[in-house]
Each structure stands twice: as structure tokens, then as C-alpha cells.
Amino acid sequence: MVRVRCFTGMRRYLPEGKGDFAIELAEGADLRRLLDIMDVPPGIAPFIAVNGRKVAQDHRLRDGDEVVLFTHMEGG
């Protein structure tokens, strides 16, 4: 089971009616698989942290991981 927390622009990809959520993924699933399940378009490149560390989309997830997703903030 992987726990997912979304902030800023990534909240739009949360399952309907849910805030943070937990999901069961196949063994060896990577973050790209999680993003596909959430219907995040391939062109979206969120900041991703797993267990408090920045990782890439090819990072493999393990049972008990906590994933945090948020879009990069734009300044002006």
C-alpha cells in the first residue's frame, strides 16, 4: 500500500471526493504507473518526493512509501 498526498495543481488528479489516498500497486510499479492511474497527462512533470526525498518518475515504489506530488510554482 502506497500513501499519496497531492498539493497545488496536482489536487485535480485526486480520485473524486478524496483528499490524500492510499493505493495498492503491483510489485515493482514505478511512479509513472501511479501517474497513469491518476490520469496525469505525460506532459505534466510534477515535483515528486517519496519518503521525503526528491525522485524521478522511474523510481520504483515499495509497500509503505509515502508519495508527495505538487506542481512547480511559477514566480513573476
PDB file of N, CA, C and O in Angstrom:
ATOM      1  N   MET A   1       0.851  -1.172   0.000  1.00  0.00           N
ATOM      2  CA  MET A   1       0.000   0.000   0.000  1.00  0.00           C
ATOM      3  C   MET A   1       0.902   1.241   0.000  1.00  0.00           C
ATOM      4  O   MET A   1       1.841   1.337   0.790  1.00  0.00           O
ATOM      5  N   VAL A   2       0.610   2.166  -0.876  1.00  0.00           N
ATOM      6  CA  VAL A   2       1.351   3.419  -1.009  1.00  0.00           C
ATOM      7  C   VAL A   2       0.394   4.552  -0.661  1.00  0.00           C
ATOM      8  O   VAL A   2      -0.748   4.572  -1.120  1.00  0.00           O
ATOM      9  N   ARG A   3       0.861   5.488   0.145  1.00  0.00           N
ATOM     10  CA  ARG A   3       0.058   6.656   0.539  1.00  0.00           C
ATOM     11  C   ARG A   3       0.433   7.813  -0.381  1.00  0.00           C
ATOM     12  O   ARG A   3       1.616   8.072  -0.599  1.00  0.00           O
ATOM     13  N   VAL A   4      -0.568   8.510  -0.923  1.00  0.00           N
ATOM     14  CA  VAL A   4      -0.337   9.598  -1.878  1.00  0.00           C
ATOM     15  C   VAL A   4      -0.939  10.887  -1.327  1.00  0.00           C
ATOM     16  O   VAL A   4      -2.094  10.922  -0.902  1.00  0.00           O
ATOM     17  N   ARG A   5      -0.125  11.952  -1.342  1.00  0.00           N
ATOM     18  CA  ARG A   5      -0.575  13.284  -0.926  1.00  0.00           C
ATOM     19  C   ARG A   5      -0.331  14.233  -2.094  1.00  0.00           C
ATOM     20  O   ARG A   5       0.756  14.246  -2.673  1.00  0.00           O
ATOM     21  N   CYS A   6      -1.342  15.024  -2.437  1.00  0.00           N
ATOM     22  CA  CYS A   6      -1.229  15.961  -3.553  1.00  0.00           C
ATOM     23  C   CYS A   6      -1.418  17.391  -3.066  1.00  0.00           C
ATOM     24  O   CYS A   6      -2.247  17.667  -2.199  1.00  0.00           O
ATOM     25  N   PHE A   7      -0.634  18.288  -3.643  1.00  0.00           N
ATOM     26  CA  PHE A   7      -0.716  19.708  -3.321  1.00  0.00           C
ATOM     27  C   PHE A   7      -0.807  20.514  -4.608  1.00  0.00           C
ATOM     28  O   PHE A   7      -0.563  19.991  -5.696  1.00  0.00           O
ATOM     29  N   THR A   8      -1.151  21.764  -4.482  1.00  0.00           N
ATOM     30  CA  THR A   8      -1.295  22.747  -5.571  1.00  0.00           C
ATOM     31  C   THR A   8      -2.033  22.128  -6.758  1.00  0.00           C
ATOM     32  O   THR A   8      -3.086  21.517  -6.580  1.00  0.00           O
ATOM     33  N   GLY A   9      -1.492  22.281  -7.958  1.00  0.00           N
ATOM     34  CA  GLY A   9      -2.171  21.836  -9.171  1.00  0.00           C
ATOM     35  C   GLY A   9      -2.382  20.345  -9.293  1.00  0.00           C
ATOM     36  O   GLY A   9      -3.163  19.913 -10.141  1.00  0.00           O
ATOM     37  N   MET A  10      -1.733  19.557  -8.499  1.00  0.00           N
ATOM     38  CA  MET A  10      -1.903  18.101  -8.590  1.00  0.00           C
ATOM     39  C   MET A  10      -3.191  17.617  -7.942  1.00  0.00           C
ATOM     40  O   MET A  10      -3.610  16.482  -8.171  1.00  0.00           O
ATOM     41  N   ARG A  11      -3.820  18.461  -7.140  1.00  0.00           N
ATOM     42  CA  ARG A  11      -5.080  18.048  -6.493  1.00  0.00           C
ATOM     43  C   ARG A  11      -6.162  17.690  -7.511  1.00  0.00           C
ATOM     44  O   ARG A  11      -7.050  16.890  -7.215  1.00  0.00           O
ATOM     45  N   ARG A  12      -6.097  18.273  -8.700  1.00  0.00           N
ATOM     46  CA  ARG A  12      -7.123  17.976  -9.712  1.00  0.00           C
ATOM     47  C   ARG A  12      -7.093  16.515 -10.168  1.00  0.00           C
ATOM     48  O   ARG A  12      -8.054  16.032 -10.766  1.00  0.00           O
ATOM     49  N   TYR A  13      -5.993  15.813  -9.887  1.00  0.00           N
ATOM     50  CA  TYR A  13      -5.862  14.413 -10.303  1.00  0.00           C
ATOM     51  C   TYR A  13      -6.206  13.422  -9.193  1.00  0.00           C
ATOM     52  O   TYR A  13      -6.078  12.211  -9.374  1.00  0.00           O
ATOM     53  N   LEU A  14      -6.640  13.936  -8.049  1.00  0.00           N
ATOM     54  CA  LEU A  14      -7.062  13.048  -6.970  1.00  0.00           C
ATOM     55  C   LEU A  14      -8.339  12.324  -7.370  1.00  0.00           C
ATOM     56  O   LEU A  14      -9.154  12.875  -8.110  1.00  0.00           O
ATOM     57  N   PRO A  15      -8.526  11.090  -6.889  1.00  0.00           N
ATOM     58  CA  PRO A  15      -9.812  10.420  -7.142  1.00  0.00           C
ATOM     59  C   PRO A  15     -10.950  11.281  -6.617  1.00  0.00           C
ATOM     60  O   PRO A  15     -10.822  11.921  -5.573  1.00  0.00           O
ATOM     61  N   GLU A  16     -12.049  11.297  -7.333  1.00  0.00           N
ATOM     62  CA  GLU A  16     -13.182  12.152  -6.984  1.00  0.00           C
ATOM     63  C   GLU A  16     -13.614  11.961  -5.536  1.00  0.00           C
ATOM     64  O   GLU A  16     -13.782  10.840  -5.056  1.00  0.00           O
ATOM     65  N   GLY A  17     -13.787  13.078  -4.863  1.00  0.00           N
ATOM     66  CA  GLY A  17     -14.242  13.049  -3.490  1.00  0.00           C
ATOM     67  C   GLY A  17     -13.185  12.679  -2.470  1.00  0.00           C
ATOM     68  O   GLY A  17     -13.503  12.482  -1.297  1.00  0.00           O
ATOM     69  N   LYS A  18     -11.928  12.581  -2.892  1.00  0.00           N
ATOM     70  CA  LYS A  18     -10.880  12.174  -1.960  1.00  0.00           C
ATOM     71  C   LYS A  18      -9.859  13.282  -1.783  1.00  0.00           C
ATOM     72  O   LYS A  18      -9.622  14.089  -2.682  1.00  0.00           O
ATOM     73  N   GLY A  19      -9.263  13.298  -0.601  1.00  0.00           N
ATOM     74  CA  GLY A  19      -8.106  14.140  -0.359  1.00  0.00           C
ATOM     75  C   GLY A  19      -6.911  13.235  -0.600  1.00  0.00           C
ATOM     76  O   GLY A  19      -6.770  12.665  -1.682  1.00  0.00           O
ATOM     77  N   ASP A  20      -6.074  13.102   0.371  1.00  0.00           N
ATOM     78  CA  ASP A  20      -4.977  12.149   0.269  1.00  0.00           C
ATOM     79  C   ASP A  20      -5.585  10.751   0.198  1.00  0.00           C
ATOM     80  O   ASP A  20      -6.682  10.517   0.705  1.00  0.00           O
ATOM     81  N   PHE A  21      -4.861   9.822  -0.438  1.00  0.00           N
ATOM     82  CA  PHE A  21      -5.414   8.484  -0.560  1.00  0.00           C
ATOM     83  C   PHE A  21      -4.312   7.431  -0.515  1.00  0.00           C
ATOM     84  O   PHE A  21      -3.127   7.735  -0.651  1.00  0.00           O
ATOM     85  N   ALA A  22      -4.732   6.202  -0.325  1.00  0.00           N
ATOM     86  CA  ALA A  22      -3.817   5.063  -0.344  1.00  0.00           C
ATOM     87  C   ALA A  22      -4.194   4.187  -1.528  1.00  0.00           C
ATOM     88  O   ALA A  22      -5.368   4.079  -1.884  1.00  0.00           O
ATOM     89  N   ILE A  23      -3.188   3.560  -2.137  1.00  0.00           N
ATOM     90  CA  ILE A  23      -3.436   2.729  -3.307  1.00  0.00           C
ATOM     91  C   ILE A  23      -2.530   1.504  -3.251  1.00  0.00           C
ATOM     92  O   ILE A  23      -1.378   1.578  -2.826  1.00  0.00           O
ATOM     93  N   GLU A  24      -3.073   0.397  -3.685  1.00  0.00           N
ATOM     94  CA  GLU A  24      -2.311  -0.842  -3.791  1.00  0.00           C
ATOM     95  C   GLU A  24      -1.800  -0.930  -5.218  1.00  0.00           C
ATOM     96  O   GLU A  24      -2.584  -0.854  -6.165  1.00  0.00           O
ATOM     97  N   LEU A  25      -0.489  -1.089  -5.382  1.00  0.00           N
ATOM     98  CA  LEU A  25       0.121  -1.190  -6.705  1.00  0.00           C
ATOM     99  C   LEU A  25       0.815  -2.533  -6.844  1.00  0.00           C
ATOM    100  O   LEU A  25       1.206  -3.146  -5.851  1.00  0.00           O
ATOM    101  N   ALA A  26       0.965  -2.984  -8.075  1.00  0.00           N
ATOM    102  CA  ALA A  26       1.690  -4.222  -8.334  1.00  0.00           C
ATOM    103  C   ALA A  26       3.142  -4.071  -7.885  1.00  0.00           C
ATOM    104  O   ALA A  26       3.708  -2.980  -7.952  1.00  0.00           O
ATOM    105  N   GLU A  27       3.730  -5.153  -7.436  1.00  0.00           N
ATOM    106  CA  GLU A  27       5.132  -5.124  -7.007  1.00  0.00           C
ATOM    107  C   GLU A  27       6.007  -4.624  -8.152  1.00  0.00           C
ATOM    108  O   GLU A  27       5.864  -5.070  -9.291  1.00  0.00           O
ATOM    109  N   GLY A  28       6.905  -3.704  -7.851  1.00  0.00           N
ATOM    110  CA  GLY A  28       7.813  -3.155  -8.856  1.00  0.00           C
ATOM    111  C   GLY A  28       7.250  -1.986  -9.646  1.00  0.00           C
ATOM    112  O   GLY A  28       7.919  -1.474 -10.543  1.00  0.00           O
ATOM    113  N   ALA A  29       6.023  -1.550  -9.330  1.00  0.00           N
ATOM    114  CA  ALA A  29       5.435  -0.416 -10.053  1.00  0.00           C
ATOM    115  C   ALA A  29       6.259   0.839  -9.785  1.00  0.00           C
ATOM    116  O   ALA A  29       6.764   1.051  -8.682  1.00  0.00           O
ATOM    117  N   ASP A  30       6.382   1.666 -10.823  1.00  0.00           N
ATOM    118  CA  ASP A  30       7.118   2.916 -10.647  1.00  0.00           C
ATOM    119  C   ASP A  30       6.145   4.086 -10.572  1.00  0.00           C
ATOM    120  O   ASP A  30       4.933   3.917 -10.705  1.00  0.00           O
ATOM    121  N   LEU A  31       6.695   5.264 -10.358  1.00  0.00           N
ATOM    122  CA  LEU A  31       5.859   6.454 -10.220  1.00  0.00           C
ATOM    123  C   LEU A  31       5.094   6.783 -11.490  1.00  0.00           C
ATOM    124  O   LEU A  31       3.982   7.305 -11.418  1.00  0.00           O
ATOM    125  N   ARG A  32       5.667   6.488 -12.650  1.00  0.00           N
ATOM    126  CA  ARG A  32       4.941   6.748 -13.904  1.00  0.00           C
ATOM    127  C   ARG A  32       3.639   5.946 -13.921  1.00  0.00           C
ATOM    128  O   ARG A  32       2.614   6.437 -14.395  1.00  0.00           O
ATOM    129  N   ARG A  33       3.674   4.713 -13.404  1.00  0.00           N
ATOM    130  CA  ARG A  33       2.457   3.887 -13.331  1.00  0.00           C
ATOM    131  C   ARG A  33       1.423   4.561 -12.436  1.00  0.00           C
ATOM    132  O   ARG A  33       0.242   4.614 -12.780  1.00  0.00           O
ATOM    133  N   LEU A  34       1.861   5.073 -11.293  1.00  0.00           N
ATOM    134  CA  LEU A  34       0.953   5.777 -10.394  1.00  0.00           C
ATOM    135  C   LEU A  34       0.343   6.987 -11.103  1.00  0.00           C
ATOM    136  O   LEU A  34      -0.864   7.210 -11.014  1.00  0.00           O
ATOM    137  N   LEU A  35       1.157   7.758 -11.797  1.00  0.00           N
ATOM    138  CA  LEU A  35       0.658   8.941 -12.513  1.00  0.00           C
ATOM    139  C   LEU A  35      -0.325   8.540 -13.604  1.00  0.00           C
ATOM    140  O   LEU A  35      -1.305   9.246 -13.843  1.00  0.00           O
ATOM    141  N   ASP A  36      -0.073   7.408 -14.274  1.00  0.00           N
ATOM    142  CA  ASP A  36      -1.013   6.911 -15.289  1.00  0.00           C
ATOM    143  C   ASP A  36      -2.359   6.567 -14.655  1.00  0.00           C
ATOM    144  O   ASP A  36      -3.408   6.922 -15.191  1.00  0.00           O
ATOM    145  N   ILE A  37      -2.331   5.882 -13.526  1.00  0.00           N
ATOM    146  CA  ILE A  37      -3.564   5.520 -12.818  1.00  0.00           C
ATOM    147  C   ILE A  37      -4.341   6.775 -12.429  1.00  0.00           C
ATOM    148  O   ILE A  37      -5.572   6.785 -12.463  1.00  0.00           O
ATOM    149  N   MET A  38      -3.623   7.827 -12.063  1.00  0.00           N
ATOM    150  CA  MET A  38      -4.259   9.088 -11.668  1.00  0.00           C
ATOM    151  C   MET A  38      -4.671   9.934 -12.868  1.00  0.00           C
ATOM    152  O   MET A  38      -5.227  11.018 -12.689  1.00  0.00           O
ATOM    153  N   ASP A  39      -4.409   9.463 -14.091  1.00  0.00           N
ATOM    154  CA  ASP A  39      -4.717  10.190 -15.330  1.00  0.00           C
ATOM    155  C   ASP A  39      -3.970  11.514 -15.445  1.00  0.00           C
ATOM    156  O   ASP A  39      -4.509  12.494 -15.961  1.00  0.00           O
ATOM    157  N   VAL A  40      -2.734  11.541 -14.966  1.00  0.00           N
ATOM    158  CA  VAL A  40      -1.889  12.725 -15.122  1.00  0.00           C
ATOM    159  C   VAL A  40      -1.293  12.668 -16.529  1.00  0.00           C
ATOM    160  O   VAL A  40      -0.602  11.702 -16.854  1.00  0.00           O
ATOM    161  N   PRO A  41      -1.536  13.671 -17.371  1.00  0.00           N
ATOM    162  CA  PRO A  41      -1.011  13.657 -18.737  1.00  0.00           C
ATOM    163  C   PRO A  41       0.516  13.562 -18.755  1.00  0.00           C
ATOM    164  O   PRO A  41       1.183  14.124 -17.886  1.00  0.00           O
ATOM    165  N   PRO A  42       1.074  12.852 -19.746  1.00  0.00           N
ATOM    166  CA  PRO A  42       2.532  12.697 -19.830  1.00  0.00           C
ATOM    167  C   PRO A  42       3.297  14.012 -19.863  1.00  0.00           C
ATOM    168  O   PRO A  42       4.448  14.051 -19.428  1.00  0.00           O
ATOM    169  N   GLY A  43       2.698  15.093 -20.365  1.00  0.00           N
ATOM    170  CA  GLY A  43       3.375  16.382 -20.436  1.00  0.00           C
ATOM    171  C   GLY A  43       3.495  17.098 -19.104  1.00  0.00           C
ATOM    172  O   GLY A  43       4.234  18.077 -18.996  1.00  0.00           O
ATOM    173  N   ILE A  44       2.785  16.631 -18.089  1.00  0.00           N
ATOM    174  CA  ILE A  44       2.854  17.234 -16.755  1.00  0.00           C
ATOM    175  C   ILE A  44       4.041  16.614 -16.027  1.00  0.00           C
ATOM    176  O   ILE A  44       4.148  15.392 -15.933  1.00  0.00           O
ATOM    177  N   ALA A  45       4.926  17.453 -15.516  1.00  0.00           N
ATOM    178  CA  ALA A  45       6.108  16.968 -14.805  1.00  0.00           C
ATOM    179  C   ALA A  45       6.083  17.496 -13.376  1.00  0.00           C
ATOM    180  O   ALA A  45       6.734  18.497 -13.076  1.00  0.00           O
ATOM    181  N   PRO A  46       5.342  16.834 -12.495  1.00  0.00           N
ATOM    182  CA  PRO A  46       5.248  17.325 -11.118  1.00  0.00           C
ATOM    183  C   PRO A  46       6.542  17.115 -10.344  1.00  0.00           C
ATOM    184  O   PRO A  46       7.371  16.280 -10.703  1.00  0.00           O
ATOM    185  N   PHE A  47       6.697  17.887  -9.278  1.00  0.00           N
ATOM    186  CA  PHE A  47       7.748  17.607  -8.303  1.00  0.00           C
ATOM    187  C   PHE A  47       7.257  16.376  -7.546  1.00  0.00           C
ATOM    188  O   PHE A  47       6.108  16.328  -7.108  1.00  0.00           O
ATOM    189  N   ILE A  48       8.127  15.386  -7.394  1.00  0.00           N
ATOM    190  CA  ILE A  48       7.750  14.143  -6.723  1.00  0.00           C
ATOM    191  C   ILE A  48       8.756  13.849  -5.621  1.00  0.00           C
ATOM    192  O   ILE A  48       9.967  13.869  -5.842  1.00  0.00           O
ATOM    193  N   ALA A  49       8.234  13.578  -4.437  1.00  0.00           N
ATOM    194  CA  ALA A  49       9.078  13.140  -3.329  1.00  0.00           C
ATOM    195  C   ALA A  49       8.505  11.828  -2.797  1.00  0.00           C
ATOM    196  O   ALA A  49       7.291  11.673  -2.664  1.00  0.00           O
ATOM    197  N   VAL A  50       9.391  10.901  -2.498  1.00  0.00           N
ATOM    198  CA  VAL A  50       8.999   9.642  -1.869  1.00  0.00           C
ATOM    199  C   VAL A  50       9.750   9.561  -0.550  1.00  0.00           C
ATOM    200  O   VAL A  50      10.979   9.601  -0.507  1.00  0.00           O
ATOM    201  N   ASN A  51       8.985   9.447   0.515  1.00  0.00           N
ATOM    202  CA  ASN A  51       9.561   9.380   1.861  1.00  0.00           C
ATOM    203  C   ASN A  51      10.504  10.556   2.132  1.00  0.00           C
ATOM    204  O   ASN A  51      11.547  10.409   2.768  1.00  0.00           O
ATOM    205  N   GLY A  52      10.097  11.734   1.625  1.00  0.00           N
ATOM    206  CA  GLY A  52      10.845  12.956   1.896  1.00  0.00           C
ATOM    207  C   GLY A  52      12.020  13.234   0.983  1.00  0.00           C
ATOM    208  O   GLY A  52      12.750  14.201   1.198  1.00  0.00           O
ATOM    209  N   ARG A  53      12.223  12.400  -0.043  1.00  0.00           N
ATOM    210  CA  ARG A  53      13.344  12.613  -0.974  1.00  0.00           C
ATOM    211  C   ARG A  53      12.838  12.800  -2.394  1.00  0.00           C
ATOM    212  O   ARG A  53      11.969  12.061  -2.856  1.00  0.00           O
ATOM    213  N   LYS A  54      13.396  13.807  -3.093  1.00  0.00           N
ATOM    214  CA  LYS A  54      13.026  14.051  -4.484  1.00  0.00           C
ATOM    215  C   LYS A  54      13.471  12.866  -5.333  1.00  0.00           C
ATOM    216  O   LYS A  54      14.599  12.389  -5.213  1.00  0.00           O
ATOM    217  N   VAL A  55      12.561  12.394  -6.198  1.00  0.00           N
ATOM    218  CA  VAL A  55      12.863  11.251  -7.060  1.00  0.00           C
ATOM    219  C   VAL A  55      12.326  11.512  -8.464  1.00  0.00           C
ATOM    220  O   VAL A  55      11.544  12.438  -8.680  1.00  0.00           O
ATOM    221  N   ALA A  56      12.756  10.687  -9.411  1.00  0.00           N
ATOM    222  CA  ALA A  56      12.288  10.767 -10.794  1.00  0.00           C
ATOM    223  C   ALA A  56      11.093   9.830 -10.996  1.00  0.00           C
ATOM    224  O   ALA A  56      10.793   8.996 -10.141  1.00  0.00           O
ATOM    225  N   GLN A  57      10.422   9.980 -12.131  1.00  0.00           N
ATOM    226  CA  GLN A  57       9.235   9.175 -12.408  1.00  0.00           C
ATOM    227  C   GLN A  57       9.527   7.691 -12.582  1.00  0.00           C
ATOM    228  O   GLN A  57       8.610   6.875 -12.488  1.00  0.00           O
ATOM    229  N   ASP A  58      10.785   7.320 -12.835  1.00  0.00           N
ATOM    230  CA  ASP A  58      11.104   5.897 -12.972  1.00  0.00           C
ATOM    231  C   ASP A  58      11.430   5.234 -11.625  1.00  0.00           C
ATOM    232  O   ASP A  58      11.792   4.058 -11.583  1.00  0.00           O
ATOM    233  N   HIS A  59      11.301   5.984 -10.535  1.00  0.00           N
ATOM    234  CA  HIS A  59      11.553   5.450  -9.191  1.00  0.00           C
ATOM    235  C   HIS A  59      10.540   4.342  -8.887  1.00  0.00           C
ATOM    236  O   HIS A  59       9.335   4.535  -9.049  1.00  0.00           O
ATOM    237  N   ARG A  60      11.027   3.199  -8.453  1.00  0.00           N
ATOM    238  CA  ARG A  60      10.156   2.070  -8.104  1.00  0.00           C
ATOM    239  C   ARG A  60       9.628   2.244  -6.687  1.00  0.00           C
ATOM    240  O   ARG A  60      10.364   2.592  -5.764  1.00  0.00           O
ATOM    241  N   LEU A  61       8.341   1.995  -6.545  1.00  0.00           N
ATOM    242  CA  LEU A  61       7.681   2.156  -5.255  1.00  0.00           C
ATOM    243  C   LEU A  61       7.679   0.858  -4.465  1.00  0.00           C
ATOM    244  O   LEU A  61       7.694  -0.238  -5.025  1.00  0.00           O
ATOM    245  N   ARG A  62       7.659   1.015  -3.139  1.00  0.00           N
ATOM    246  CA  ARG A  62       7.610  -0.127  -2.231  1.00  0.00           C
ATOM    247  C   ARG A  62       6.437   0.037  -1.281  1.00  0.00           C
ATOM    248  O   ARG A  62       5.958   1.146  -1.042  1.00  0.00           O
ATOM    249  N   ASP A  63       5.988  -1.077  -0.750  1.00  0.00           N
ATOM    250  CA  ASP A  63       4.914  -1.049   0.233  1.00  0.00           C
ATOM    251  C   ASP A  63       5.306  -0.133   1.383  1.00  0.00           C
ATOM    252  O   ASP A  63       6.413  -0.227   1.912  1.00  0.00           O
ATOM    253  N   GLY A  64       4.392   0.753   1.766  1.00  0.00           N
ATOM    254  CA  GLY A  64       4.626   1.674   2.873  1.00  0.00           C
ATOM    255  C   GLY A  64       5.198   3.024   2.476  1.00  0.00           C
ATOM    256  O   GLY A  64       5.328   3.906   3.325  1.00  0.00           O
ATOM    257  N   ASP A  65       5.544   3.208   1.200  1.00  0.00           N
ATOM    258  CA  ASP A  65       6.069   4.502   0.752  1.00  0.00           C
ATOM    259  C   ASP A  65       5.005   5.588   0.866  1.00  0.00           C
ATOM    260  O   ASP A  65       3.809   5.329   0.733  1.00  0.00           O
ATOM    261  N   GLU A  66       5.473   6.818   1.116  1.00  0.00           N
ATOM    262  CA  GLU A  66       4.604   7.986   1.084  1.00  0.00           C
ATOM    263  C   GLU A  66       5.053   8.871  -0.074  1.00  0.00           C
ATOM    264  O   GLU A  66       6.194   9.331  -0.112  1.00  0.00           O
ATOM    265  N   VAL A  67       4.149   9.102  -1.008  1.00  0.00           N
ATOM    266  CA  VAL A  67       4.429   9.895  -2.200  1.00  0.00           C
ATOM    267  C   VAL A  67       3.782  11.261  -2.037  1.00  0.00           C
ATOM    268  O   VAL A  67       2.614  11.362  -1.663  1.00  0.00           O
ATOM    269  N   VAL A  68       4.550  12.316  -2.320  1.00  0.00           N
ATOM    270  CA  VAL A  68       4.033  13.686  -2.302  1.00  0.00           C
ATOM    271  C   VAL A  68       4.214  14.245  -3.707  1.00  0.00           C
ATOM    272  O   VAL A  68       5.300  14.184  -4.284  1.00  0.00           O
ATOM    273  N   LEU A  69       3.123  14.795  -4.245  1.00  0.00           N
ATOM    274  CA  LEU A  69       3.132  15.357  -5.598  1.00  0.00           C
ATOM    275  C   LEU A  69       2.665  16.804  -5.563  1.00  0.00           C
ATOM    276  O   LEU A  69       1.666  17.124  -4.920  1.00  0.00           O
ATOM    277  N   PHE A  70       3.388  17.676  -6.254  1.00  0.00           N
ATOM    278  CA  PHE A  70       2.881  19.034  -6.449  1.00  0.00           C
ATOM    279  C   PHE A  70       3.493  19.637  -7.695  1.00  0.00           C
ATOM    280  O   PHE A  70       4.578  19.249  -8.128  1.00  0.00           O
ATOM    281  N   THR A  71       2.774  20.596  -8.264  1.00  0.00           N
ATOM    282  CA  THR A  71       3.273  21.258  -9.455  1.00  0.00           C
ATOM    283  C   THR A  71       4.287  22.318  -9.037  1.00  0.00           C
ATOM    284  O   THR A  71       4.231  22.856  -7.932  1.00  0.00           O
ATOM    285  N   HIS A  72       5.200  22.599  -9.936  1.00  0.00           N
ATOM    286  CA  HIS A  72       6.192  23.645  -9.687  1.00  0.00           C
ATOM    287  C   HIS A  72       5.486  24.989  -9.677  1.00  0.00           C
ATOM    288  O   HIS A  72       4.610  25.250 -10.502  1.00  0.00           O
ATOM    289  N   MET A  73       5.866  25.819  -8.758  1.00  0.00           N
ATOM    290  CA  MET A  73       5.256  27.141  -8.643  1.00  0.00           C
ATOM    291  C   MET A  73       5.944  28.089  -9.635  1.00  0.00           C
ATOM    292  O   MET A  73       7.155  28.020  -9.844  1.00  0.00           O
ATOM    293  N   GLU A  74       5.162  28.952 -10.224  1.00  0.00           N
ATOM    294  CA  GLU A  74       5.714  29.958 -11.136  1.00  0.00           C
ATOM    295  C   GLU A  74       5.766  31.293 -10.414  1.00  0.00           C
ATOM    296  O   GLU A  74       4.829  31.671  -9.711  1.00  0.00           O
ATOM    297  N   GLY A  75       6.863  31.995 -10.595  1.00  0.00           N
ATOM    298  CA  GLY A  75       7.003  33.305  -9.970  1.00  0.00           C
ATOM    299  C   GLY A  75       6.771  34.396 -11.012  1.00  0.00           C
ATOM    300  O   GLY A  75       6.642  34.121 -12.205  1.00  0.00           O
ATOM    301  N   GLY A  76       6.722  35.622 -10.541  1.00  0.00           N
ATOM    302  CA  GLY A  76       6.521  36.680 -11.514  1.00  0.00           C
ATOM    303  C   GLY A  76       6.662  38.039 -10.922  1.00  0.00           C
ATOM    304  O   GLY A  76       6.519  39.038 -11.628  1.00  0.00           O
TER     305      GLY A  76
END
